[in-house]
Amino acid sequence: MTFATATTTSVGAVALASAVTIAVIMVTTWIVSVAVRDASIVDPVWPFGFVAVATVTFARGEGDVVRRAVVLALVAIWGLRLCAHLVRRRRGGHGEDFRYQAMRRHWGARFPIVSLVTVFALQGVLMWVVALPVQLGMRGSEPTPPALLVVGIAAWLVGFGFEAIGDAQLTRFRNDPSSAGRVLDTGLWRYTRHPNYFGDACVWWGIALVALGAPAGAVGLIGAVVMTVLLRRVSGVTLLERALVKRRPGYVDYVRRTSAFVPRPPKQPGHGTQG
């Protein structure tokens, strides 16, 4: 009974530390966004927030040192790379993301307060949920079975490769003046319309699998599921493609022949649409 109570208390302490960390990051980011009139600054902060959570929970956790170190490393490498990529992209001078511009036009003078709830607080809550495998993976003295550890790291490697290579290919495409008005359908983008989103999902499934060896580690799978749903059905593929169909004349044909998420060989004409 004493051990169970101590473990529950420790898990609660780690969860609370994560929540406080996220709250501080998001409120600070919101204050800066109001000052600079650009809610898009939350985008590079999103992956950085996971690195902060992993660092804090690693410091507070008392679980198997191998699992803790692996989880911290996987989150830090993924988060810092993505954060740096998004910062570089913002320096390209694209301005505030179209999603936030639309919200700003709709809410007018009330946008700062509305954005605190609908952008920053909401993303903070989602960050805490997605980071469940990170929080849970830092607890428990029993090591993750080697086979599960290998599978998790392998899934992460696949995901990290898809995301990093996909981002690099898209950056080169955007920086090429001859790409104006065209659709990127080469490289990884030949097999999936969103290799970066697919990679992001694989990264989090890999982290969740590594954390699965911890007590209640199965609960961490919720984080991977939520991240996948967000990328595939909410703020990722669905929202982005509404705009791309309008801006890119050839995008409809690209949709017909190319998988939306999971990489597959492109369809030949007359074979329907891949999802």
N, C-alpha and C positions, 0 to 999 in steps of 0.2 A: 504494500500500500504506500509506504514511504517513497519507494523508488518511482512508482507511477505518478505520484503527486509532484515529485521533483521534476520528472521529465515533462509533465504537462506544463508546469510553471516555466520551465526553461524554453519550451516551444512558444509559450505565450510571450515571453520576454523578447525572443527573437522576432516574432511577428510584430510586436509593438515597436521595436527598434526600427524595423523595416518601414512601418507606417509613418513613424516620425521623420525618418530620413526622406521618404518620398514627399511628405507634406512640406518640409522645409524647402526642398528642391523646387517643387511646383509653385509654391507661393512666391518664392524669390523670382522664379522665371516669369510668373504673371506680372509682378511689379515692374520688371524690366520691360516686358512686352507692352505695357501701358505707356511707359516712358518713351519707347522708341516707335510706338504705333505699328507693331509687327508681331502678330501672334505666332508667326511661323517659327520663331526662335524655339518653340517647344519641340520642333521636330528633331534637331540634334540632341536636345536634352533628354528625349525619350530613351535612346540606348544608353546614354551616360547614367541615367537614373538606375538602370539595372546593374551597372558596374558598382555604383555606390551601395546598392542593396547587398550585392554579393560581398563587397568589402566589409560592410558593417556586420553582416551575419557570420562571415568567416571569423571575425574578431570575437563575436559573442558565442559562437557555436562551440560545442565540445564533442563533436562526433568523430567518426573515423577520419584521420588526417588525410588519407589518400583521397577519399571521396570529396572532402572539403576542398582540398587543393585543386582537384580536377574541375569541380564545379566553378570555383573562383576563376581558374585559368580560362575555361571555355567561355564564361560570361564576359570576362575582361577583354579577351582577344576579339570576340564578336562585337561587343559594345563600343570599344574604343575605335575599332576600324570603321564601324558604321557612323559613329559620331563624327569622326574626322572627314569621312566622305560627305556627309550632309553639310558640314561647315564649309568645305571647299565648294560644294555646289551652290550654297547661299552666296558665297563671294563672287559667283558668276554674274550677280546683278539681276536675278530673276524677280526680286521683290517678294512681297507677301504672297503666300500660296493662294490660289484661286478660291479654295474652300473658305479660307478665313476672310478673303475680300468680300465674298458673297454674304457671309454672316455680318460683316461690318456694315455693308450697305443696308442689310435688312434691319439691324438693330440700332443703327445710328449712334447717338450719344450713350445709349445703354450698353453698347457692345462690351466695354471693359468689364462691367459687373457680370454680364451674361457669359462672357468668355471664361471668367473665373470658375464658373460652375460647369458649363458645357464643354469646355476645352481642357482646362488645367486640372480641375478637380476630377473630372471624369477620367482623364488619362492617368491621373494618379491612382485612382481606384483600380483601373485596368492593369496598371503596372504592378500593383500589389498582388493581384490575382495571378497574372502571368508569371510572376516571380515566385509562386508557391513552391515549385521544385527547388529553387535556390534556397529558400528559407528552410524547407524540410530536409534538404540534402545536407545541411550543416549540423544535423542532430543524429544521435545514435552511434554507439560504439561498434556495432556489427558492420563489417565492411561490405560494400557492394560486390556480389559475385563477379569474378574476373570476366566471365563470358558476357554478362550484362554490361559491365564497364566498357568492354571492347565494342560491343554493338552500339552503345550510346555514343562513344567517341567517333565511331565510324559514321553514324548518322549525322553527327555534328560536322564532321569533315566534309561530307557530301554537301550539306547545307551551306557551310561557309564558302565552299568553292563555288557553288551556284550563285550565291549572293555577291561575292566579291568579283568574280569574273563577269557576271551579268551587269553589275554596276560599272565596271571598267569599259565594257563594250558599249553601254549606253552613253557614257561620258564621251568616248571617242566619236560616236555617231552624232551627238549633239554639237560637238565642237567642230564638225566638218561642215563648212558652208554648203557643200553640195547635197547635204541631207535635208535641206529645208523642204518641208511638205511631204517628205518621204516617210515610209514606215520601216523601222528596223526589223528585218526578218532573217538575219544571218547570225552565225555563232549559236549561242544558247537560245537566242530569241527565235530561232527557226523551229525549236521543239516545244517551247512554252512562251506564251505572251508575257509572262512575268517570272523569269528565272530568279530574280532577286527576292520576290515574295515567297516562291516555293522554297528557296534556300533558307529564308528566315524561319519558315515553319519547321524545316528539317533541323535547324539549329536547336530550336526549343524542344523538339521531340527527343533529340539527342541528350540535352541537359536533363530532361524529365526521366529518361531511361537510366542515366547515371545516378540520379537521386532516388530511383525506385528501390534501391537497397536499404534506404533509411527507414526507420519506423514511420508508418503512415505515409511512406513515399508515394504510394499509389494515388494519394490525394493530389500530388504534384502534377499528375497527368492532366488535371483540370487546366493548369496553366498552358500546356501545349495545345489543348483543344481550343481554349479561348483565343490564343494567338492565331491559330489556323483559321478559325471562323472570322476573326477580324480581318485577316489578310485576304481571305477568299470571298467573303460575303458582305463585309461592312465597309471599312475605310480603305481597303486595298483595291482589289481587282474591280469590284462593282462600281465604286465611286469614280475611280480614275478613268475607266473605259467609257463612262457617259460623256466625259469631256473629249476623249480621244476620238470617238466616233464622229463628233462634230468638227474637230480641228483637222483630222487627217483623212483626206478623201479615200485613200486605199485601205483604211483600217477595217472596214466591214469585210472586205475580201480576206484580209489577214485573220480576222476572227473566224471566218468560215473554215480555214484550212489548218489553224494552229490551236493546240490545246491551251486552255485558259490558265492552267496551273501545273498539273503534273506533266512532266516532259514526255512527249510522244512524237513519233515521226509525223510530219505534216500530212494532212489528208490530201488526196488527189482530187481534182475537180469532179464534182458529182457524187462525192462520198459523204456529204453532210457536214455537220459541225461537231467539233470536239469540245468537251467541257472542261 
